[in-house]
């Protein structure tokens, strides 16, 4: 197994001379082209090794586009790096968490799309399953095996019960089906409203609830209209926290000093 975390396109944004000026989207766009070329070299190396038919390649990222990329400048040039989604890197909003995830499977697997929420933590259990390794109770507590979705050419029932993520400041979000609950009135990160803007936050509800099916841009907070959904998702997150896991199994102990300061909403 090879894990290749490229330093690009993180800062400092330094495309080499070969790619500078090629994208039409500034230095960040050029840097992305450079990443694309590097991925091509990796794929060529897999082919040259003779192991292409026995190799799964995963291309993904760790978060949404960063403001350091010059998001407003790219939008002015006709490119929106986070598409329709609100926010960016560091935030609770989907602009901070939606990422590309492309798999190239060995020969024989037909191309298809998986339209359900997954999390990068799921590759732990997935790779374990590929290698016929049975996880211990203390391993992969938040990891689901994605093989059924990868192998099926038809959309299957959601593998995950729910998905939890958090912002750079540690505020939590839980999503299940079409619903996404943010346990914070703020972005939790760098976009407005920021966690330290107390005047703005005082005018907002303590939580945010979005129906991602009709409002993928997270523009309309419907927490007041669906208190039962807020309670259900909050209680599910509390269950995960208390059990130290979001997958079925023996409860585990959380790391670090507990409870964390970001759990001030928890009863």
C-alpha positions in Angstrom: 0.0 0.0 0.0 1.2 3.5 -0.9 -0.1 6.6 0.9 0.9 9.7 -1.1 -0.1 13.0 0.6 1.0 15.7 -1.9 2.1 19.0 -0.4 0.3 20.7 -3.3 -2.1 22.4 -3.7 -1.5 23.6 -0.1 0.3 26.8 0.6 2.9 28.0 -0.3 1.3 28.1 -3.8 4.3 27.5 -6.0 3.6 26.0 -9.4 6.7 25.1 -11.3 7.6 26.9 -14.5 6.1 24.2 -16.7 2.6 24.9 -15.4 2.8 28.6 -14.6 0.1 30.5 -16.5 -1.4 27.4 -18.1 -4.8 27.2 -16.2 -6.1 30.7 -16.8 -7.1 30.7 -13.1 -4.0 32.2 -11.5 -1.3 30.4 -9.6 -3.6 28.2 -7.6 -5.2 26.9 -10.8 -1.7 26.2 -12.2 -0.9 24.4 -9.0 -3.9 22.1 -9.4 -2.8 21.3 -13.0 0.6 20.4 -11.5 -1.2 18.0 -9.1 -3.1 16.5 -11.9 0.1 15.8 -13.8 1.6 14.2 -10.7 -1.4 11.9 -10.3 -0.9 10.9 -14.0 2.7 9.9 -13.2 1.5 7.7 -10.3 -1.0 6.0 -12.6 1.7 5.5 -15.2 4.0 4.0 -12.6 1.2 1.5 -11.5 0.8 0.4 -15.1 4.6 0.1 -15.6 4.8 -2.1 -12.5 2.6 -4.7 -14.0 0.2 -4.5 -11.0 -2.6 -2.4 -12.6 -5.0 -5.3 -12.6 -4.4 -5.8 -8.9 -4.4 -2.2 -7.7 -7.1 0.1 -6.3 -6.2 3.8 -6.7 -8.1 6.4 -4.6 -7.8 10.1 -5.3 -9.4 12.4 -2.7 -8.6 15.5 -0.6 -8.9 16.4 3.1 -11.2 19.5 3.0 -12.8 22.1 0.8 -11.0 24.9 -0.9 -9.0 27.3 1.3 -9.3 31.1 1.1 -5.6 31.1 0.5 -6.4 29.8 -3.0 -8.0 33.2 -3.8 -11.6 32.0 -4.0 -13.0 35.5 -4.9 -10.4 36.0 -7.6 -11.2 32.6 -9.2 -15.0 33.3 -9.1 -14.3 36.5 -11.0 -12.6 34.4 -13.7 -15.7 32.1 -13.9 -14.6 29.3 -11.6 -16.2 28.5 -8.2 -13.9 26.0 -6.4 -16.5 25.0 -3.9 -19.4 25.0 -6.4 -22.7 25.9 -4.9 -21.7 25.0 -1.3 -21.5 27.5 1.5 -18.2 28.2 3.3 -14.7 26.8 2.7 -11.9 25.0 4.5 -12.2 25.2 8.3 -16.0 25.6 8.3 -18.9 23.3 9.4 -20.6 24.2 6.1 -20.4 21.8 3.1 -17.9 24.1 1.4 -15.5 23.0 4.1 -16.3 19.3 3.9 -17.4 18.1 0.5 -14.5 16.7 -1.4 -13.8 14.7 -4.5 -13.4 11.0 -4.1 -12.5 9.0 -7.2 -11.6 5.3 -7.2 -10.0 3.3 -10.0 -10.7 -0.4 -9.5 -8.9 -3.3 -11.1 -10.0 -4.5 -14.5 -13.5 -5.9 -14.7 -15.3 -3.4 -12.5 -17.8 -1.3 -14.4 -17.7 2.5 -13.9 -20.5 3.8 -11.7 -21.3 6.5 -9.2 -22.1 6.2 -5.5 -24.6 8.7 -4.3 -24.4 8.4 -0.6 -22.5 10.1 2.2 -19.1 8.5 3.0 -16.2 9.7 5.2 -12.5 9.3 4.7 -12.4 7.3 7.9 -14.3 4.6 6.0 -11.2 3.6 4.1 -9.8 2.1 7.2 -12.5 -0.6 7.4 -12.6 -0.9 3.6 -9.0 -1.7 3.2 -9.2 -4.0 6.2 -12.0 -5.9 4.4 -10.0 -6.1 1.2 -7.2 -7.7 3.1 -9.6 -10.0 5.1 -8.5 -8.4 8.3 -11.1 -8.4 11.1 -11.0 -5.1 13.1 -10.7 -5.3 16.9 -13.3 -3.3 18.9 -10.7 -0.6 19.5 -9.9 -0.2 15.8 -11.8 1.9 13.3 -14.5 3.0 15.7 -15.9 5.4 13.1 -15.1 3.5 10.0 -17.6 1.7 7.8 -16.7 -0.8 5.1 -17.5 0.7 1.7 -17.0 -2.4 -0.4 -20.7 -3.2 -0.9 -21.2 0.3 -2.4 -18.0 0.1 -4.5 -18.8 -3.3 -5.9 -22.5 -2.7 -6.6 -23.4 -1.1 -9.9 -26.7 0.0 -8.5 -27.3 2.4 -5.7 -27.7 0.5 -2.4 -29.1 1.5 1.0 -26.9 3.9 3.0 -24.0 2.1 4.6 -23.5 4.8 7.3 -26.1 5.4 10.0 -24.9 9.0 10.2 -21.8 11.0 9.6 -20.1 13.3 12.1 -17.6 16.0 11.3 -16.3 19.2 13.0 -14.8 22.5 12.2 -11.3 23.8 12.9 -12.6 25.2 16.2 -14.0 21.8 17.1 -17.7 22.5 16.8 -19.7 19.5 15.7 -22.0 18.6 12.8 -24.0 15.4 12.3 -25.8 14.5 9.1 -28.3 11.7 8.4 -30.1 11.3 5.1 -31.2 14.8 3.9 -30.7 16.4 7.3 -27.6 18.2 8.6 -27.5 19.6 12.2 -24.8 22.1 13.2 -24.3 22.3 17.0 -23.2 25.9 16.7 -24.8 29.2 15.6 -21.5 30.0 13.7 -19.6 28.6 10.8 -17.2 27.1 13.3 -14.4 28.3 11.2 -13.2 31.2 9.1 -16.3 32.3 7.2 -19.1 34.5 8.6 -20.5 34.2 11.2 -17.2 33.4 12.9 -17.2 31.8 16.4 -15.8 34.9 18.0 -18.3 37.4 16.6 -20.4 37.4 19.7 -22.7 40.3 18.6 -23.7 38.4 15.5 -24.1 35.1 17.2 -26.4 36.6 19.9 -29.0 37.2 17.2 -28.9 33.7 15.9 -30.4 30.4 17.1 -28.0 28.2 19.0 -28.1 25.4 16.4 -28.6 25.2 12.6 -30.6 22.6 10.7 -30.6 22.3 6.9 -32.5 20.1 4.5 -29.7 19.3 2.2 -32.0 17.9 -0.5 -33.7 21.2 -1.1 -31.1 23.6 0.4 -27.6 22.2 -0.5 -26.3 25.8 -0.1 -27.3 25.9 3.6 -29.1 29.2 3.3 -32.3 28.5 5.2 -32.0 27.4 8.8 -35.2 25.3 9.6 -34.3 24.3 13.2 -37.5 26.0 14.5 -39.7 24.2 12.0 -38.4 20.7 12.9 -37.5 20.4 16.6 -38.1 16.7 16.4 -35.3 16.3 13.9 -33.0 18.5 16.0 -33.6 16.3 19.0 -33.2 13.1 17.1 -29.9 14.1 15.6 -28.6 15.7 18.8 -29.4 12.5 20.8 -27.7 10.3 18.2 -24.5 12.5 18.4 -24.7 12.3 22.2 -24.9 8.5 21.9 -21.9 8.4 19.6 -19.9 10.6 22.0 -20.7 8.6 25.1 -20.0 5.3 23.4 -16.8 6.5 21.9 -17.8 5.3 18.4 -20.3 5.7 15.6 -20.2 2.1 14.4 -21.8 -0.8 16.1 -19.6 -2.4 18.7 -18.2 -2.3 22.2 -18.2 1.2 23.7 -14.7 2.8 23.8 -13.1 5.5 25.8 -12.6 8.9 24.2 -9.1 10.4 24.0 -8.0 13.5 25.9 -9.6 15.4 28.7 -13.3 14.7 28.7 -15.8 16.3 28.3 -14.4 18.6 25.6 -15.2 22.3 25.8 -17.0 22.0 22.5 -19.7 19.9 24.2 -21.3 22.8 26.1 -24.5 22.1 24.3 -24.6 18.5 25.6 -27.0 17.6 28.4 
